[in-house]
């Protein structure tokens, strides 16, 4: 049975009113019920009932205080009502962040991300589910220890993966993109591993959600988030709403062929030739420069060399400019159709800033239908490489905020 509260339904209205009260309490610190009513516009009796329900659920506490010589009854959030985890699994890394449910109750509507503890570890190439979940579990224990929270306080987790997902089963659907995870119902495996409700989503989609809530896509009705890392993906905001497509695979721009028909183009891990990812992934960028600049290289190394004026500066700048050009060409058709007002570039390659963005925008203007990108801003992500894990936290908070 579907128990989701629909907007406009009695349950949906009750949930919305609870969010308004929680936001009012968080924003004011310790307001009275009368002050909550004034901020939210809810009737005092409604506020009283909601506060009573939230107190019974352990979300808030009400107590007497003396203010200005008179006794008032103040409402406060209960600290440590629980924690949620965001887990970002990449092609070669896993990142885990932990946030307090009580502190950012409704924080998905605030201007800044929730306070969090975040850790990262490397993963081997072509890692499987066991590697990823074991490392994530170890990192989760680390952040729990840092915050003093027990595993029993964990109320839910969201995992982001760099691959197309079957939203009905939560399984990785494309055989070549994340081969060690194909066909595995990841949400179920995570739930079993951690013992809490768990959800799974595409990492670029989660990055889009984070930038929409707290970053460069905030207030943008039509925009695009582009993640340029080991994998390449995009997320779309259309009409102010996150767009996933009918089967959840919208935004897989990394596997758009930019060299169709070229039988000598590089073979992508998805099995096709000439995909954008084969030209612009971080692995490709560093591999092109390591014979010239020395190995191993990171994108931070490449950007530093591009700026330092050394003999390696020109090759580094050339590769970053070519990368931006390839991305702009790939985006041109999408921009011609959707006319986004802002394109946000995230992931490791966003460190390149104008070295990447200027040629990207130039290629867009040259390849898109004239006028369709004239008003489109191209900017770097506010949340940098943290966007996917922050999006995972946002979704986890959203799913768990009103749970009993």
N, C-alpha and C positions, 0 to 999 in steps of 0.2 A: 504494500500500500504506500502511495506517495504521501509523505507527511510534510512536504515543503510548504511553508506559508506563502501564499500567493499575494502580491501587492493588491490592496483593496479588499482582501478578505478580512473577516474579523481577527483571525490569527495574525495576518500580515500587519494589520493596524496595531494590534497589541505589541508585536515585535518592534515596529517602528517607534511606538511610544516609549518602549523600554530603552531603545537606543538613545532617544532624545533625553531621557532622564539620566542615563549613564553619561552621556556627553556633557550634560549640565553639571553633574557632580564632579566629573574629571576637570572640567574647565574652571570651576569655582573653588575646588579644593574641599570645602566643607560647607556647602550652602544649607540653608533651612529649606523645609518643604515649600514654604511660601515663596522663597527666592527661586526655587526650581520651577514652580508654577509660572512665575513671572518671566523666566527665561524661555521656557518651552511653549507657553501659551496654553498649557493643559489645565484643566479644572483642578482645584486643590484636592478634591475627593479622588480624582483619577491619579494624581501624583501620590497621594497617601496609599492608595491600593498598590501602585507599582512599587513604591519603596518597600512596602510590607512584603511583596512577592520577592523582590530582589534580596531583601534581608534574609528571607527564608531559604533562598538559594545560595546564600553565602557570598553574594556579590557586593553588598553594601552593608553598612552598620549605622544605626542612628543612636545618638546619645546626647545627653543634656550638657550644655556648656554655658558659661556666663560671658556675655558680651555687652560691653557698655553698661554694666550694672544690672542687666536683666538676664534671666535664664532663657535660653533658646534651645531648640532641638535641632542639631546639625546632622547632616548625612554625609558619610565618607565612604569612599571605595574601600573594600576589604583588600588589603595587600595580599599577594600570593594566593589569589583564587585559583591559580594554576598557571602553567606555561604552555606555549606551543612551539613547535619546531618547524623551521623551513630548511629544506635540504636541496641543494643545487648539485646535481651530478652532471659533470661535463665529460668530454671524451678522455680527459687526462687529469681530472681533479674532482674532489667533492668538497663542498662548503656547507657548513651547518651553522644556523643561527637560532637563538632562543630568545623569546620575548615573553614578558609577563602579561597574562590575559587581563588581570585586574587593572594594570596601569594603562594599557592602550585600549581599553574597552571602547570600541567604536573608533579606534585610532585610524582606521582606513579612511576616515573623513577628515583627518587632521592634516595640517600643512607640512608636518615633518614625520619621518619614519619613527616607529616605536624604538625606545631604547632597547638595545639588544647586546648579547654576547655572541661573537662570531669567530669561527675557526675554520681552517682550510687544510687539506692534505692532498698530496698527489695520488693518482691512480695509474696503474699500468695501462699501456695501450691495449685496446680490445678487451678490457675488463668485463667480467660478467656480473650477474646480480649478486652472487655471494660476496665478491670482492667489494662491490659498491656498498652493500648494506652493512657488511662487517665494519668497513671503515667509517661509514656514517654513524653506526651505533657507538663506535669508540669515540668519535668526535662529540657525539651527543652526551656521553658520560662525562667528557671533559668540560663541556659548557655547563652542564648541570652542577658539577663540582664547583666551578668558578662562581656560580650564582648562589650556591647553597641550597638549591632545590633538589628534592628527591625525584627519582624516576616516577613515583606514584603521582607527582604533581603534573606530569605531562598529560595534556588533554587531547592533543591531536597533532598531526604532522602532515605537511604537504611536500611532495618530492617533485622537482623539476628535472626533466630529461631532454637532451638535445636530439629529439627524434619525433617523427609523426606518431601519434597515439590513437588508439581506438578508445574513444571516450566511454563506450558502453562497457568495455572490459578493463580499461586501464592498461592494456598491453601495448608494447612497441610493435608497430605494424610493418615497418619497412625492413626487409631482411638484411640490407647491407649497411644501414646507417649506424646502428648500435647493436652489432651482431650478438653480443653476449647477453642481451636483454630481450631478444625477439620472442614474442608469444607469451612472455611471462606477465601474469596479472599483477603488476607492480604494487598497486595500492593494497591488495590483499596480502602480498608478501611483507610489505612494510608494516601493515597492521599486526600481522602475526609476530614479526620481529620485535616490534616496540610495544605491542599490547595496547594500542590506542587507535581510535579512528584515524584513517589515513586517506589521502587523496593524491593523485598524480596529475601532472599537467606538463605541457611543452615549456621548455625554459624560456624561449623567446616570448611566448604568451605571458608568462609570469613577469618577465622583464617589462613588458608593455604595461601590465597591470600596475607595477610599482611606479613606473614613470608617470602613468596617468594619475595615480593617487598622490604621489609625493614629489614628482620630478618634472621633467621638461615637457611632458604631455598634459600636465594639469591644466584644465580649462580649455583644452583643444578638442574641438568636435570631430575633426577629421585629421588623423595623423598616422604616422608609421614609426615603429621602433625597429631598428635593425641591430642585431647582435652579430658582431664580427669577432669571432674567436677561433678555436679549433674547428668548431662548427659554425655555420652561417644560417641564420634564421630571421624571420620578421614577425612582427605582431601588428595588427591593424586596429585602429579606433575609427569607427564609422558612425556618424551621427551621435557622437558622445559615448558610444557603447563599444566595449571590447568585442571584436568580431572573430569568432572561431571557425566559421563555416559549418555546413551541415554535419560533417563528420569529424570536426575538430582538427583538420589538417591544414587550414588556411595559414599562409605565411611561410611555407617551405621554399623560400626564395633561393636558398643555397643550392637547390637541386634543379633550378631553372638552367637550361642549356644556353650558354652565351656563345658557344661555337658549334651550332648545330650543323651536322653534315661533314664536319672535319674529322675524318677517320684517323687522324694522327693526334687529336686532342687527348689530354690526359683522361684516364679512366677514373671515375669517381667511385667512392665506396658504395654508392647506391647502385652501381652497375652500369650507369650511363657514361657517355663521354662528354667532356666540355662543360660540366656543371660549373656554376659560379664558384662553388666552394673549392674546386681544384685550382682556381686562380687567386683567391683572396684569403684563404684560411691562414691563421697565424703560422701553422706548420709550413705552408707554401712560402710565405714571406720570409721566414727565417732560413728555410732551406736554400732559397735563391741567393742569400747574402752570406751564408756561412763559409762558402769557398773563398770569398773575398775578404771577409771581416774576421773570420775565425769562429770556431764552434766551441761550446754551444752558445746560441744567441737567444735572448728573449725579445719580445716586442719593445720593452723598455730600453734594452740595449740598442735596438735599431733606431728608435726615436732619438736617443741621446747622440748616436753617431750622426744622424741627419742634421743635428743642430751644432755639432762641435767644430765644424770647419776643418776636420782632418781629411786625410785622403779617402776615408770611407764615407765621407758625408754625401758626395754626389751619388754613389750607387744606392745608398739608403734612401735618399730623397727620391731617386728615380723609381725605386720599387714601391714606395709608399704612394707616389703619384699615380703609377700604373694601377695599383690596387684600387685607389679611389675612382679612377676612370672606369675600370671594369664594373665596379658596384653601380656607378651612375648609369652605365649602359643597361645593366640588368634591371634597374629600377624604372627606367624611362617608360616602358610599356605600362607598368603598374600605375605610375603617376599620371600617364595620359588618361587612363580609365577612371581612376579614383580621385585625382586632383587633391592630394593631401595638402594641408596648410603647413604642416611641420613634419620634418623627417629627423628623427632622433637616432644618432649613431652611438651604440654602446658596445660593450665587449672590450677585449684587450686592445684592439686596433684603434679604439677611440682615443687612446693616449696620443696618437699622432696629430690630433687637432687639425689645424688648417692645412697641414701637409697632405692630409687625406681628404678633408672636406672640400677644399677649393677645387681640386680636379673632379671630385664626385659631382659637385654642383655644375661645373662646366660641362661635363658629359651629359648630365640630365638635360640641360638647356639645349644641347646640340642634338640629342636623340629623341626627346619627347616632342609631341605636337606643340608648335609655338603657342605660348600663352598659358599652357596647362601647369607649368612649374614656375611661372614668373613670380607668384606670390608665396611660393613654398620656401620656408626657412629650412636650412640644413644646420643642425646644431649637435653638439656632443651631449650625451646623456648626463643628467645631473647626478645619477646614482652610480655611474661608472660600472665596474664589473660586479658590483653588489646588487644590481637590479634584479636578476633572477631569484636570488635567495630572499630579497626583500619582498618580491612578489609572492613567493611561497609563504612567507610570514603573513602577508596581507590576506591571502586566501585562507590560511589556517585560522587567523583571527576572525575572519568573516564567518567561517563554518562553525567555530567553537564559541563565539562571543555570547550567543544566546542559549548555549547548551546548558541543561540543568547541572 
